Amino acid sequence: MKKLLIAAALVMLAVLYAGYYEALEDGDIETVVFIKEHPTFQMKFYNIHANDGEIRQVEHLTDKERKLIIGYCRYRLGIDTELKTQNDVEMCRKK
């Protein structure tokens, strides 16, 4: 019973603190795993910079893309942003 509780706790920690996104590398899709800066149950993230060759302009982002980037910035990089300027988009580009 004790081992089961320990295993359940480790799984919960992995869910809360591990995340991933998919990136196009050399023509192949690779899964990039990372440790989150803040705990959340969300595990899959979207890094807009991992797949686009060109930088998206902040004024051309859809509401969905904006939310995805904000989530990635917060949980992957630890950056809280409202994504209002192009500089905010660039700040979220860091690896």
PyMOL CGO cylinders between C-alpha atoms (Angstrom):
from pymol import cmd
from pymol.cgo import CYLINDER

trace = [
    CYLINDER, 0.00, 0.00, 0.00, 2.86, 2.35, 0.84, 0.3, 1, 1, 1, 1, 1, 1,
    CYLINDER, 2.86, 2.35, 0.84, 4.51, 1.72, -2.55, 0.3, 1, 1, 1, 1, 1, 1,
    CYLINDER, 4.51, 1.72, -2.55, 1.22, 2.48, -4.30, 0.3, 1, 1, 1, 1, 1, 1,
    CYLINDER, 1.22, 2.48, -4.30, 0.95, 5.83, -2.50, 0.3, 1, 1, 1, 1, 1, 1,
    CYLINDER, 0.95, 5.83, -2.50, 4.53, 6.70, -3.39, 0.3, 1, 1, 1, 1, 1, 1,
    CYLINDER, 4.53, 6.70, -3.39, 3.95, 5.76, -7.02, 0.3, 1, 1, 1, 1, 1, 1,
    CYLINDER, 3.95, 5.76, -7.02, 0.74, 7.83, -7.13, 0.3, 1, 1, 1, 1, 1, 1,
    CYLINDER, 0.74, 7.83, -7.13, 2.58, 10.82, -5.65, 0.3, 1, 1, 1, 1, 1, 1,
    CYLINDER, 2.58, 10.82, -5.65, 5.36, 10.51, -8.25, 0.3, 1, 1, 1, 1, 1, 1,
    CYLINDER, 5.36, 10.51, -8.25, 2.84, 10.33, -11.08, 0.3, 1, 1, 1, 1, 1, 1,
    CYLINDER, 2.84, 10.33, -11.08, 1.07, 13.42, -9.73, 0.3, 1, 1, 1, 1, 1, 1,
    CYLINDER, 1.07, 13.42, -9.73, 4.37, 15.30, -9.56, 0.3, 1, 1, 1, 1, 1, 1,
    CYLINDER, 4.37, 15.30, -9.56, 5.18, 14.29, -13.12, 0.3, 1, 1, 1, 1, 1, 1,
    CYLINDER, 5.18, 14.29, -13.12, 1.80, 15.50, -14.34, 0.3, 1, 1, 1, 1, 1, 1,
    CYLINDER, 1.80, 15.50, -14.34, 2.06, 18.80, -12.47, 0.3, 1, 1, 1, 1, 1, 1,
    CYLINDER, 2.06, 18.80, -12.47, 5.69, 19.59, -13.30, 0.3, 1, 1, 1, 1, 1, 1,
    CYLINDER, 5.69, 19.59, -13.30, 6.45, 17.93, -16.66, 0.3, 1, 1, 1, 1, 1, 1,
    CYLINDER, 6.45, 17.93, -16.66, 5.29, 19.24, -20.01, 0.3, 1, 1, 1, 1, 1, 1,
    CYLINDER, 5.29, 19.24, -20.01, 6.04, 18.77, -23.67, 0.3, 1, 1, 1, 1, 1, 1,
    CYLINDER, 6.04, 18.77, -23.67, 5.56, 20.24, -27.11, 0.3, 1, 1, 1, 1, 1, 1,
    CYLINDER, 5.56, 20.24, -27.11, 6.21, 18.95, -30.59, 0.3, 1, 1, 1, 1, 1, 1,
    CYLINDER, 6.21, 18.95, -30.59, 8.82, 20.59, -32.81, 0.3, 1, 1, 1, 1, 1, 1,
    CYLINDER, 8.82, 20.59, -32.81, 9.83, 20.07, -36.41, 0.3, 1, 1, 1, 1, 1, 1,
    CYLINDER, 9.83, 20.07, -36.41, 13.54, 19.23, -36.45, 0.3, 1, 1, 1, 1, 1, 1,
    CYLINDER, 13.54, 19.23, -36.45, 15.31, 18.26, -39.68, 0.3, 1, 1, 1, 1, 1, 1,
    CYLINDER, 15.31, 18.26, -39.68, 12.03, 17.16, -41.28, 0.3, 1, 1, 1, 1, 1, 1,
    CYLINDER, 12.03, 17.16, -41.28, 11.01, 14.99, -38.33, 0.3, 1, 1, 1, 1, 1, 1,
    CYLINDER, 11.01, 14.99, -38.33, 8.55, 15.81, -35.57, 0.3, 1, 1, 1, 1, 1, 1,
    CYLINDER, 8.55, 15.81, -35.57, 10.26, 15.52, -32.21, 0.3, 1, 1, 1, 1, 1, 1,
    CYLINDER, 10.26, 15.52, -32.21, 8.73, 15.68, -28.76, 0.3, 1, 1, 1, 1, 1, 1,
    CYLINDER, 8.73, 15.68, -28.76, 10.50, 18.16, -26.50, 0.3, 1, 1, 1, 1, 1, 1,
    CYLINDER, 10.50, 18.16, -26.50, 9.99, 17.44, -22.79, 0.3, 1, 1, 1, 1, 1, 1,
    CYLINDER, 9.99, 17.44, -22.79, 10.59, 20.15, -20.20, 0.3, 1, 1, 1, 1, 1, 1,
    CYLINDER, 10.59, 20.15, -20.20, 10.13, 20.90, -16.51, 0.3, 1, 1, 1, 1, 1, 1,
    CYLINDER, 10.13, 20.90, -16.51, 7.41, 23.48, -15.94, 0.3, 1, 1, 1, 1, 1, 1,
    CYLINDER, 7.41, 23.48, -15.94, 8.16, 26.68, -14.07, 0.3, 1, 1, 1, 1, 1, 1,
    CYLINDER, 8.16, 26.68, -14.07, 4.70, 26.58, -12.44, 0.3, 1, 1, 1, 1, 1, 1,
    CYLINDER, 4.70, 26.58, -12.44, 2.54, 23.51, -11.71, 0.3, 1, 1, 1, 1, 1, 1,
    CYLINDER, 2.54, 23.51, -11.71, -0.48, 22.86, -13.91, 0.3, 1, 1, 1, 1, 1, 1,
    CYLINDER, -0.48, 22.86, -13.91, -2.40, 19.81, -15.08, 0.3, 1, 1, 1, 1, 1, 1,
    CYLINDER, -2.40, 19.81, -15.08, -1.84, 20.85, -18.70, 0.3, 1, 1, 1, 1, 1, 1,
    CYLINDER, -1.84, 20.85, -18.70, 0.88, 18.66, -20.18, 0.3, 1, 1, 1, 1, 1, 1,
    CYLINDER, 0.88, 18.66, -20.18, 0.89, 19.42, -23.91, 0.3, 1, 1, 1, 1, 1, 1,
    CYLINDER, 0.89, 19.42, -23.91, 1.90, 22.93, -24.93, 0.3, 1, 1, 1, 1, 1, 1,
    CYLINDER, 1.90, 22.93, -24.93, 2.28, 24.73, -28.22, 0.3, 1, 1, 1, 1, 1, 1,
    CYLINDER, 2.28, 24.73, -28.22, 5.49, 26.56, -29.03, 0.3, 1, 1, 1, 1, 1, 1,
    CYLINDER, 5.49, 26.56, -29.03, 4.67, 28.72, -32.04, 0.3, 1, 1, 1, 1, 1, 1,
    CYLINDER, 4.67, 28.72, -32.04, 8.38, 29.31, -32.63, 0.3, 1, 1, 1, 1, 1, 1,
    CYLINDER, 8.38, 29.31, -32.63, 9.24, 25.60, -32.82, 0.3, 1, 1, 1, 1, 1, 1,
    CYLINDER, 9.24, 25.60, -32.82, 7.58, 25.09, -36.19, 0.3, 1, 1, 1, 1, 1, 1,
    CYLINDER, 7.58, 25.09, -36.19, 7.27, 28.43, -37.93, 0.3, 1, 1, 1, 1, 1, 1,
    CYLINDER, 7.27, 28.43, -37.93, 10.24, 29.64, -39.89, 0.3, 1, 1, 1, 1, 1, 1,
    CYLINDER, 10.24, 29.64, -39.89, 9.07, 33.23, -39.79, 0.3, 1, 1, 1, 1, 1, 1,
    CYLINDER, 9.07, 33.23, -39.79, 8.09, 35.25, -36.76, 0.3, 1, 1, 1, 1, 1, 1,
    CYLINDER, 8.09, 35.25, -36.76, 4.36, 35.91, -36.44, 0.3, 1, 1, 1, 1, 1, 1,
    CYLINDER, 4.36, 35.91, -36.44, 3.36, 39.51, -35.93, 0.3, 1, 1, 1, 1, 1, 1,
    CYLINDER, 3.36, 39.51, -35.93, 1.44, 40.10, -32.70, 0.3, 1, 1, 1, 1, 1, 1,
    CYLINDER, 1.44, 40.10, -32.70, -1.38, 41.90, -34.51, 0.3, 1, 1, 1, 1, 1, 1,
    CYLINDER, -1.38, 41.90, -34.51, -1.97, 38.85, -36.75, 0.3, 1, 1, 1, 1, 1, 1,
    CYLINDER, -1.97, 38.85, -36.75, -2.33, 36.33, -33.90, 0.3, 1, 1, 1, 1, 1, 1,
    CYLINDER, -2.33, 36.33, -33.90, -5.74, 34.79, -33.33, 0.3, 1, 1, 1, 1, 1, 1,
    CYLINDER, -5.74, 34.79, -33.33, -7.16, 34.71, -29.80, 0.3, 1, 1, 1, 1, 1, 1,
    CYLINDER, -7.16, 34.71, -29.80, -6.44, 30.97, -29.66, 0.3, 1, 1, 1, 1, 1, 1,
    CYLINDER, -6.44, 30.97, -29.66, -2.81, 31.44, -30.73, 0.3, 1, 1, 1, 1, 1, 1,
    CYLINDER, -2.81, 31.44, -30.73, -2.40, 34.25, -28.21, 0.3, 1, 1, 1, 1, 1, 1,
    CYLINDER, -2.40, 34.25, -28.21, -3.68, 32.02, -25.37, 0.3, 1, 1, 1, 1, 1, 1,
    CYLINDER, -3.68, 32.02, -25.37, -1.42, 29.15, -26.44, 0.3, 1, 1, 1, 1, 1, 1,
    CYLINDER, -1.42, 29.15, -26.44, 1.65, 31.40, -26.50, 0.3, 1, 1, 1, 1, 1, 1,
    CYLINDER, 1.65, 31.40, -26.50, 0.77, 32.97, -23.14, 0.3, 1, 1, 1, 1, 1, 1,
    CYLINDER, 0.77, 32.97, -23.14, 0.45, 29.49, -21.60, 0.3, 1, 1, 1, 1, 1, 1,
    CYLINDER, 0.45, 29.49, -21.60, 3.74, 28.34, -23.11, 0.3, 1, 1, 1, 1, 1, 1,
    CYLINDER, 3.74, 28.34, -23.11, 5.54, 31.47, -21.88, 0.3, 1, 1, 1, 1, 1, 1,
    CYLINDER, 5.54, 31.47, -21.88, 4.18, 31.10, -18.36, 0.3, 1, 1, 1, 1, 1, 1,
    CYLINDER, 4.18, 31.10, -18.36, 4.69, 27.39, -17.81, 0.3, 1, 1, 1, 1, 1, 1,
    CYLINDER, 4.69, 27.39, -17.81, 7.76, 26.69, -19.96, 0.3, 1, 1, 1, 1, 1, 1,
    CYLINDER, 7.76, 26.69, -19.96, 9.71, 29.92, -19.46, 0.3, 1, 1, 1, 1, 1, 1,
    CYLINDER, 9.71, 29.92, -19.46, 8.18, 31.38, -16.30, 0.3, 1, 1, 1, 1, 1, 1,
    CYLINDER, 8.18, 31.38, -16.30, 7.30, 34.62, -18.12, 0.3, 1, 1, 1, 1, 1, 1,
    CYLINDER, 7.30, 34.62, -18.12, 3.95, 36.27, -17.37, 0.3, 1, 1, 1, 1, 1, 1,
    CYLINDER, 3.95, 36.27, -17.37, 2.89, 38.38, -20.34, 0.3, 1, 1, 1, 1, 1, 1,
    CYLINDER, 2.89, 38.38, -20.34, -0.27, 39.75, -21.90, 0.3, 1, 1, 1, 1, 1, 1,
    CYLINDER, -0.27, 39.75, -21.90, 1.33, 39.46, -25.35, 0.3, 1, 1, 1, 1, 1, 1,
    CYLINDER, 1.33, 39.46, -25.35, 0.52, 43.00, -26.44, 0.3, 1, 1, 1, 1, 1, 1,
    CYLINDER, 0.52, 43.00, -26.44, 3.72, 43.92, -28.29, 0.3, 1, 1, 1, 1, 1, 1,
    CYLINDER, 3.72, 43.92, -28.29, 6.04, 42.22, -30.75, 0.3, 1, 1, 1, 1, 1, 1,
    CYLINDER, 6.04, 42.22, -30.75, 8.74, 42.32, -28.08, 0.3, 1, 1, 1, 1, 1, 1,
    CYLINDER, 8.74, 42.32, -28.08, 6.51, 40.12, -25.89, 0.3, 1, 1, 1, 1, 1, 1,
    CYLINDER, 6.51, 40.12, -25.89, 6.35, 37.55, -28.70, 0.3, 1, 1, 1, 1, 1, 1,
    CYLINDER, 6.35, 37.55, -28.70, 10.14, 37.67, -29.07, 0.3, 1, 1, 1, 1, 1, 1,
    CYLINDER, 10.14, 37.67, -29.07, 10.61, 37.27, -25.31, 0.3, 1, 1, 1, 1, 1, 1,
    CYLINDER, 10.61, 37.27, -25.31, 8.66, 33.99, -25.51, 0.3, 1, 1, 1, 1, 1, 1,
    CYLINDER, 8.66, 33.99, -25.51, 11.01, 32.73, -28.22, 0.3, 1, 1, 1, 1, 1, 1,
    CYLINDER, 11.01, 32.73, -28.22, 13.78, 31.85, -25.73, 0.3, 1, 1, 1, 1, 1, 1,
    CYLINDER, 13.78, 31.85, -25.73, 14.63, 28.20, -25.29, 0.3, 1, 1, 1, 1, 1, 1,
]
cmd.load_cgo(trace, "trace")
